[in-house]
Amino acid sequence: MRAYFLGIAGAGMSALASVLASDGVQVSGSDDGVFPPISTYLQRQGLAYHDGFDAALVPPDVDVAIVGTSAKLALGANPELDELVRRGVPRFSFAEYLSQHTRGRENIVIAGSFGKSTLTAMCASFLVHAGKDPGYFIGAIPLDLQATGASGTDPAFLIEGDEYIVSPEDRRSKFLLYHPSHVMISSLVHDHLNVFPTMQSYEAPFAELIGMVPEGGKLVCAWGHPALHRLAEGRPVVWYGLQPNPGYFAEDVKIGETTRFDLRLPGGGRMELSTQLLGLHNIENIVGASALLLELGLIAPDELAEVAPRFRGVARRLDKKTLASRAPAYEGFGSSYEKARSAIEAMQLHFPARPLVVVFEPHTFSWRSREGLAWYDSVFEGVDRVLLLPPPGHGAGQDQLSHDEIMSRIGAAGIRATKISGREDALTDLKSTLTGDEAILLLSSGPLAGLADALPPILDASFG
């Protein structure tokens, strides 16, 4: 069987391509403007693709096409899609095809406004390194697994469940297609303002997902989100969090290069765990992953204690980019206020004596929308300096914020900010202003002008 991925460099598209490749399917595809880490991931996995769209390059023997949802992939605007339609090749979104491919498995859908990529990667990695063989689908690149997706041979299939819509024509949230046996929800705060203009509209698909948990299935939820208490009212819930609650929580947290804490279990038991990950949010993630896997009986406590400290995280989720520099640089994923704020707070927690310099790209619609302008009032609280790259122009509408408007709002919040035009401008600035005493956070959900690759070697050479 041959599957062709139109838009293969999307996080979900490349993960599904990896799942199918692990089943022996011949996978190839195309995309436009592919950038790291996905470009290097595709090359490392041997997933063949070409950059740009050319109908002549679509293989002649395609059995099924998985089509992404960006505007450049629309019918009439993309010659490859036009060719696939002309041939009558069956076409699916990745959510539709993933739904079909996992039917009959014990699907564990891990959803939430933030934390779902790390949690799915964490659960999959814990199980794999404990000798299990789960299926998994992760919308980010785990540092401890060979791929972002695999079919596995165990009944369990871990799916990162995205609340974003399937396509402009299919307004269902993707996670509603995954026929869950169990559901985990890591968080619930308003996000994706361009699709869910109100909190009520944002909550609605989560309420529907909770309602899909079958009798005997587990619902695992983060204790610290009032909306989850309301939506799950009347249902049995396994709670978890940083604070004491009826389920699983962390106690006696000791922050360090290796952070140690006690995992408190329902009924009063406890076990010691440790992690090399930064931030309290990652301790909460470990508590959540532990709650899910222990409740489902997928891992034993002694196995958990052995594998948890070995988990190195996910690319772009506070992974360290420098090797020798005394001024460490980390890359964070800042697609929403909560994700950006969690990354900033983690850096401040672990490097309290260092001025924090943040290089920020307002990449997602929410950061570029006038509706999200108030996020800039507090997101950079405690940051010494912000270098602000311009908002990209893809999908820009009349509510798109300008570079100057964002700069003005950050300045009004009392944060020292510098307007940066691109990579060379940023490198020139940082070379002349950094002293080696700082900590640097590279924060975006987009290409960040290639700075995640360009800056760390300079820091290693200057401050190693």
C-alpha positions as semicolon CSV with decimal commas, in nm:
position;residue;x (nm);y (nm);z (nm)
1;M;0,000;0,000;0,000
2;R;0,120;0,353;-0,082
3;A;0,003;0,661;0,111
4;Y;0,073;1,015;-0,008
5;F;0,078;1,302;0,243
6;L;-0,003;1,645;0,102
7;G;0,135;1,872;0,374
8;I;0,354;1,606;0,535
9;A;0,547;1,850;0,756
10;G;0,254;1,922;0,983
11;A;0,298;1,782;1,335
12;G;-0,005;1,555;1,308
13;M;0,061;1,464;0,944
14;S;0,420;1,354;1,009
15;A;0,312;1,158;1,318
16;L;0,049;0,967;1,119
17;A;0,303;0,910;0,842
18;S;0,529;0,753;1,107
19;V;0,245;0,532;1,233
20;L;0,172;0,404;0,882
21;A;0,541;0,356;0,802
22;S;0,576;0,140;1,113
23;D;0,304;-0,082;0,963
24;G;0,497;-0,123;0,641
25;V;0,301;0,128;0,435
26;Q;0,502;0,309;0,166
27;V;0,487;0,673;0,269
28;S;0,584;0,983;0,072
29;G;0,458;1,338;0,043
30;S;0,519;1,705;-0,010
31;D;0,509;2,038;0,168
32;D;0,624;2,394;0,131
33;G;0,870;2,589;0,346
34;V;0,961;2,300;0,576
35;F;1,179;2,402;0,870
36;P;1,348;2,224;1,164
37;P;1,282;2,026;1,368
38;I;1,026;1,861;1,135
39;S;1,252;1,880;0,828
40;T;1,534;1,697;1,006
41;Y;1,283;1,455;1,160
42;L;1,145;1,355;0,819
43;Q;1,496;1,304;0,685
44;R;1,598;1,099;0,988
45;Q;1,291;0,877;0,952
46;G;1,349;0,825;0,581
47;L;1,004;0,965;0,500
48;A;1,048;1,082;0,141
49;Y;0,906;1,424;0,053
50;H;0,969;1,709;-0,187
51;D;0,960;2,078;-0,109
52;G;0,701;2,262;-0,315
53;F;0,397;2,131;-0,502
54;D;0,419;1,976;-0,847
55;A;0,151;1,748;-0,991
56;A;0,415;1,564;-1,194
57;L;0,582;1,449;-0,870
58;V;0,276;1,273;-0,727
59;P;0,356;0,898;-0,746
60;P;0,155;0,709;-1,008
61;D;0,035;0,432;-0,775
62;V;-0,111;0,621;-0,477
63;D;-0,374;0,419;-0,290
64;V;-0,478;0,684;-0,039
65;A;-0,403;1,053;0,016
66;I;-0,385;1,227;0,353
67;V;-0,445;1,597;0,294
68;G;-0,355;1,880;0,532
69;T;-0,585;2,174;0,598
70;S;-0,382;2,490;0,536
71;A;-0,499;2,736;0,274
72;K;-0,214;2,642;0,036
73;L;-0,357;2,289;0,019
74;A;-0,705;2,389;-0,100
75;L;-0,865;2,252;-0,414
76;G;-0,794;2,484;-0,707
77;A;-0,497;2,637;-0,525
78;N;-0,277;2,328;-0,515
79;P;-0,181;2,139;-0,833
80;E;-0,111;1,816;-0,644
81;L;-0,455;1,811;-0,484
82;D;-0,611;1,882;-0,823
83;E;-0,418;1,583;-0,962
84;L;-0,529;1,355;-0,679
85;V;-0,891;1,457;-0,737
86;R;-0,855;1,399;-1,112
87;R;-0,731;1,045;-1,046
88;G;-1,007;0,972;-0,797
89;V;-0,764;0,885;-0,517
90;P;-0,948;0,846;-0,181
91;R;-0,865;1,147;0,038
92;F;-0,878;1,194;0,414
93;S;-0,770;1,443;0,679
94;F;-0,517;1,296;0,919
95;A;-0,776;1,290;1,199
96;E;-1,019;1,092;0,984
97;Y;-0,756;0,841;0,880
98;L;-0,612;0,808;1,231
99;S;-0,965;0,737;1,350
100;Q;-1,001;0,455;1,098
101;H;-0,653;0,317;1,162
102;T;-0,699;0,291;1,540
103;R;-1,053;0,154;1,545
104;G;-1,063;-0,154;1,766
105;R;-0,764;-0,047;1,980
106;E;-0,783;0,059;2,345
107;N;-0,748;0,426;2,260
108;I;-0,625;0,658;2,535
109;V;-0,696;1,016;2,425
110;I;-0,480;1,277;2,600
111;A;-0,628;1,624;2,554
112;G;-0,603;1,971;2,709
113;S;-0,526;2,331;2,629
114;F;-0,159;2,270;2,709
115;G;0,061;1,982;2,820
116;K;-0,087;1,716;2,593
117;S;0,220;1,670;2,370
118;T;0,454;1,626;2,666
119;L;0,207;1,399;2,846
120;T;0,154;1,173;2,545
121;A;0,529;1,153;2,482
122;M;0,591;1,090;2,851
123;C;0,337;0,806;2,873
124;A;0,462;0,645;2,552
125;S;0,826;0,676;2,657
126;F;0,760;0,538;3,006
127;L;0,588;0,233;2,857
128;V;0,846;0,172;2,583
129;H;1,137;0,194;2,827
130;A;0,953;-0,039;3,063
131;G;0,952;-0,298;2,786
132;K;0,595;-0,246;2,658
133;D;0,494;-0,189;2,296
134;P;0,205;0,061;2,287
135;G;0,078;0,239;1,981
136;Y;0,120;0,614;1,999
137;F;0,059;0,935;1,806
138;I;0,236;1,250;1,927
139;G;0,212;1,597;1,774
140;A;0,569;1,684;1,871
141;I;0,911;1,518;1,860
142;P;1,000;1,320;2,175
143;L;1,369;1,309;2,258
144;D;1,354;0,951;2,389
145;L;1,157;0,774;2,116
146;Q;1,262;0,691;1,763
147;A;0,948;0,839;1,606
148;T;0,647;1,057;1,678
149;G;0,413;0,770;1,594
150;A;0,409;0,392;1,586
151;S;0,139;0,126;1,566
152;G;0,280;-0,097;1,839
153;T;0,152;-0,444;1,921
154;D;-0,008;-0,387;2,262
155;P;-0,383;-0,313;2,276
156;A;-0,324;0,038;2,416
157;F;-0,290;0,326;2,169
158;L;-0,195;0,669;2,310
159;I;-0,331;0,959;2,105
160;E;-0,255;1,326;2,153
161;G;-0,603;1,470;2,110
162;D;-0,622;1,818;1,960
163;E;-0,934;2,028;2,014
164;Y;-0,873;2,222;1,691
165;I;-1,121;2,157;1,410
166;V;-1,076;1,876;1,157
167;S;-1,098;2,113;0,860
168;P;-1,279;2,431;0,752
169;E;-1,557;2,208;0,621
170;D;-1,567;1,974;0,922
171;R;-1,593;2,185;1,237
172;R;-1,566;1,894;1,481
173;S;-1,269;1,894;1,717
174;K;-1,019;1,632;1,604
175;F;-1,025;1,443;1,932
176;L;-1,394;1,365;1,889
177;L;-1,305;1,124;1,606
178;Y;-1,083;0,896;1,813
179;H;-1,344;0,668;1,986
180;P;-1,172;0,678;2,327
181;S;-1,162;0,394;2,577
182;H;-1,008;0,635;2,830
183;V;-0,962;1,013;2,838
184;M;-0,708;1,236;3,010
185;I;-0,747;1,616;3,018
186;S;-0,444;1,814;3,130
187;S;-0,588;2,165;3,135
188;L;-0,878;2,380;3,019
189;V;-0,825;2,749;2,948
190;H;-0,950;2,954;2,655
191;D;-0,739;2,904;2,341
192;H;-0,768;2,909;1,960
193;L;-0,963;3,234;1,966
194;N;-1,002;3,234;1,588
195;V;-1,212;2,916;1,604
196;F;-1,359;2,934;1,955
197;P;-1,446;3,300;2,016
198;T;-1,590;3,239;2,365
199;M;-1,495;3,016;2,656
200;Q;-1,833;2,846;2,624
201;S;-1,764;2,751;2,263
202;Y;-1,417;2,630;2,360
203;E;-1,547;2,412;2,641
204;A;-1,819;2,248;2,432
205;P;-1,602;1,987;2,255
206;F;-1,431;1,898;2,584
207;A;-1,772;1,835;2,739
208;E;-1,853;1,611;2,443
209;L;-1,522;1,426;2,480
210;I;-1,588;1,363;2,849
211;G;-1,930;1,227;2,753
212;M;-1,766;0,974;2,520
213;V;-1,583;0,790;2,801
214;P;-1,750;0,448;2,809
215;E;-1,866;0,269;3,121
216;G;-1,559;0,120;3,283
217;G;-1,331;0,369;3,110
218;K;-1,106;0,604;3,306
219;L;-1,139;0,983;3,307
220;V;-0,820;1,144;3,442
221;C;-0,824;1,523;3,495
222;A;-0,600;1,798;3,631
223;W;-0,730;1,916;3,969
224;G;-0,637;2,282;3,928
225;H;-0,887;2,370;3,653
226;P;-1,234;2,468;3,778
227;A;-1,387;2,417;3,433
228;L;-1,295;2,048;3,447
229;H;-1,471;2,007;3,781
230;R;-1,783;2,159;3,629
231;L;-1,774;1,958;3,305
232;A;-1,700;1,629;3,485
233;E;-1,957;1,677;3,760
234;G;-2,136;1,353;3,847
235;R;-1,875;1,133;3,681
236;P;-1,603;0,926;3,847
237;V;-1,275;1,111;3,796
238;V;-0,914;1,030;3,879
239;W;-0,774;1,368;3,981
240;Y;-0,408;1,473;3,977
241;G;-0,210;1,789;4,037
242;L;0,060;1,972;4,227
243;Q;-0,165;2,046;4,523
244;P;-0,328;1,796;4,761
245;N;-0,642;1,645;4,612
246;P;-0,836;1,315;4,634
247;G;-0,614;1,150;4,372
248;Y;-0,245;1,186;4,287
249;F;-0,027;1,484;4,381
250;A;0,332;1,595;4,437
251;E;0,480;1,660;4,779
252;D;0,820;1,765;4,919
253;V;0,942;1,905;4,586
254;K;1,314;1,981;4,583
255;I;1,414;2,183;4,274
256;G;1,759;2,125;4,131
257;E;1,948;2,002;3,829
258;T;1,769;1,680;3,919
259;T;1,438;1,765;4,082
260;R;1,308;1,517;4,340
261;F;0,961;1,480;4,487
262;D;0,722;1,235;4,647
263;L;0,427;1,112;4,444
264;R;0,131;1,080;4,680
265;L;-0,116;0,810;4,584
266;P;-0,488;0,779;4,655
267;G;-0,532;0,629;5,000
268;G;-0,215;0,788;5,138
269;G;0,066;0,584;4,981
270;R;0,375;0,750;4,839
271;M;0,669;0,681;4,614
272;E;0,983;0,880;4,534
273;L;1,034;1,013;4,182
274;S;1,287;1,240;4,016
275;T;1,319;1,428;3,686
276;Q;1,568;1,630;3,485
277;L;1,290;1,838;3,329
278;L;1,249;2,207;3,413
279;G;0,947;2,361;3,576
280;L;0,663;2,282;3,814
281;H;0,438;2,220;3,515
282;N;0,654;1,922;3,422
283;I;0,629;1,782;3,773
284;E;0,253;1,804;3,730
285;N;0,290;1,627;3,395
286;I;0,479;1,341;3,562
287;V;0,210;1,317;3,829
288;G;-0,055;1,302;3,556
289;A;0,127;1,042;3,348
290;S;0,180;0,833;3,661
291;A;-0,187;0,857;3,755
292;L;-0,300;0,747;3,408
293;L;-0,060;0,455;3,369
294;L;-0,097;0,326;3,725
295;E;-0,477;0,349;3,715
296;L;-0,489;0,155;3,389
297;G;-0,243;-0,104;3,517
298;L;-0,010;-0,039;3,223
299;I;0,297;0,005;3,441
300;A;0,408;-0,114;3,786
301;P;0,529;0,133;4,053
302;D;0,885;-0,001;4,044
303;E;0,893;0,031;3,664
304;L;0,765;0,388;3,691
305;A;1,033;0,484;3,941
306;E;1,299;0,347;3,707
307;V;1,187;0,508;3,379
308;A;1,059;0,851;3,493
309;P;1,405;1,000;3,566
310;R;1,526;0,899;3,219
311;F;1,265;1,098;3,027
312;R;1,439;1,390;2,855
313;G;1,132;1,564;2,721
314;V;1,008;1,684;2,384
315;A;1,176;1,899;2,121
316;R;1,085;2,266;2,163
317;R;0,940;2,204;2,509
318;L;1,226;2,351;2,712
319;D;1,496;2,137;2,559
320;K;1,845;2,271;2,614
321;K;2,012;2,393;2,293
322;T;2,357;2,494;2,422
323;L;2,630;2,244;2,504
324;A;2,910;2,436;2,675
325;S;2,789;2,793;2,723
326;R;2,769;2,923;3,078
327;A;2,469;3,124;2,949
328;P;2,223;2,839;2,882
329;A;1,971;2,863;2,599
330;Y;1,648;2,663;2,593
331;E;1,378;2,641;2,328
332;G;1,017;2,665;2,441
333;F;0,686;2,622;2,262
334;G;0,488;2,943;2,302
335;S;0,170;2,889;2,103
336;S;-0,057;3,023;2,379
337;Y;-0,037;3,241;2,689
338;E;-0,028;2,947;2,928
339;K;0,243;2,761;2,734
340;A;0,458;3,072;2,709
341;R;0,406;3,162;3,073
342;S;0,487;2,808;3,191
343;A;0,814;2,813;2,998
344;I;0,909;3,152;3,138
345;E;0,824;3,052;3,496
346;A;1,027;2,731;3,459
347;M;1,333;2,928;3,349
348;Q;1,289;3,171;3,639
349;L;1,251;2,883;3,884
350;H;1,567;2,702;3,775
351;F;1,783;3,010;3,703
352;P;1,663;3,261;3,967
353;A;1,988;3,456;3,981
354;R;2,021;3,503;3,604
355;P;1,859;3,781;3,398
356;L;1,617;3,610;3,161
357;V;1,631;3,714;2,794
358;V;1,338;3,595;2,581
359;V;1,343;3,591;2,202
360;F;0,975;3,576;2,106
361;E;0,789;3,523;1,780
362;P;0,410;3,583;1,790
363;H;0,339;3,299;1,550
364;T;-0,011;3,166;1,625
365;F;-0,333;3,346;1,538
366;S;-0,407;3,405;1,906
367;W;-0,082;3,600;1,959
368;R;-0,146;3,804;1,644
369;S;-0,512;3,876;1,707
370;R;-0,645;4,189;1,871
371;E;-0,850;3,954;2,091
372;G;-0,525;3,830;2,247
373;L;-0,359;4,168;2,294
374;A;-0,414;4,162;2,671
375;W;-0,188;3,855;2,696
376;Y;0,110;4,086;2,651
377;D;0,022;4,272;2,973
378;S;0,158;3,993;3,194
379;V;0,312;3,710;2,990
380;F;0,667;3,850;3,022
381;E;0,642;3,936;3,390
382;G;0,986;3,911;3,554
383;V;1,172;3,891;3,220
384;D;1,478;4,116;3,195
385;R;1,448;4,175;2,821
386;V;1,240;4,065;2,522
387;L;1,355;4,055;2,161
388;L;1,040;4,064;1,950
389;L;1,034;3,919;1,599
390;P;0,761;4,035;1,359
391;P;0,426;3,851;1,345
392;P;0,409;3,637;1,030
393;G;0,161;3,725;0,759
394;H;0,005;3,387;0,683
395;G;-0,371;3,395;0,730
396;A;-0,359;3,758;0,841
397;G;-0,700;3,922;0,877
398;Q;-0,823;4,266;0,966
399;D;-0,769;4,193;1,339
400;Q;-0,399;4,114;1,287
401;L;-0,172;4,309;1,519
402;S;0,126;4,496;1,380
403;H;0,481;4,458;1,506
404;D;0,465;4,809;1,651
405;E;0,134;4,746;1,830
406;I;0,276;4,442;2,008
407;M;0,594;4,631;2,095
408;S;0,389;4,914;2,242
409;R;0,181;4,679;2,455
410;I;0,488;4,499;2,593
411;G;0,650;4,834;2,672
412;A;0,335;4,953;2,847
413;A;0,365;4,650;3,075
414;G;0,704;4,780;3,190
415;I;0,911;4,522;3,004
416;R;1,228;4,623;2,823
417;A;1,176;4,514;2,462
418;T;1,367;4,543;2,134
419;K;1,207;4,524;1,792
420;I;1,392;4,269;1,578
421;S;1,347;4,232;1,204
422;G;1,491;3,882;1,159
423;R;1,772;3,638;1,234
424;E;2,071;3,854;1,151
425;D;1,928;4,147;1,341
426;A;1,872;3,925;1,645
427;L;2,221;3,771;1,629
428;T;2,385;4,114;1,596
429;D;2,194;4,239;1,899
430;L;2,265;3,936;2,117
431;K;2,634;3,922;2,028
432;S;2,674;4,282;2,143
433;T;2,454;4,271;2,455
434;L;2,494;3,930;2,620
435;T;2,759;3,901;2,892
436;G;2,735;3,529;2,968
437;D;2,545;3,576;3,295
438;E;2,201;3,544;3,137
439;A;1,962;3,259;3,065
440;I;1,806;3,267;2,718
441;L;1,463;3,135;2,619
442;L;1,379;3,098;2,249
443;L;0,999;3,104;2,239
444;S;0,772;3,037;1,942
445;S;0,555;2,776;1,772
446;G;0,702;2,877;1,436
447;P;1,044;2,887;1,270
448;L;1,178;3,168;1,493
449;A;1,391;3,286;1,199
450;G;1,617;2,983;1,243
451;L;1,758;3,116;1,571
452;A;1,722;2,785;1,755
453;D;1,993;2,647;1,526
454;A;2,197;2,963;1,469
455;L;2,231;3,106;1,820
456;P;2,345;2,810;2,041
457;P;2,679;2,752;1,859
458;I;2,756;3,121;1,896
459;L;2,682;3,106;2,268
460;D;2,896;2,793;2,309
461;A;3,184;2,962;2,130
462;S;3,149;3,290;2,321
463;F;3,081;3,163;2,672
464;G;3,206;2,803;2,672
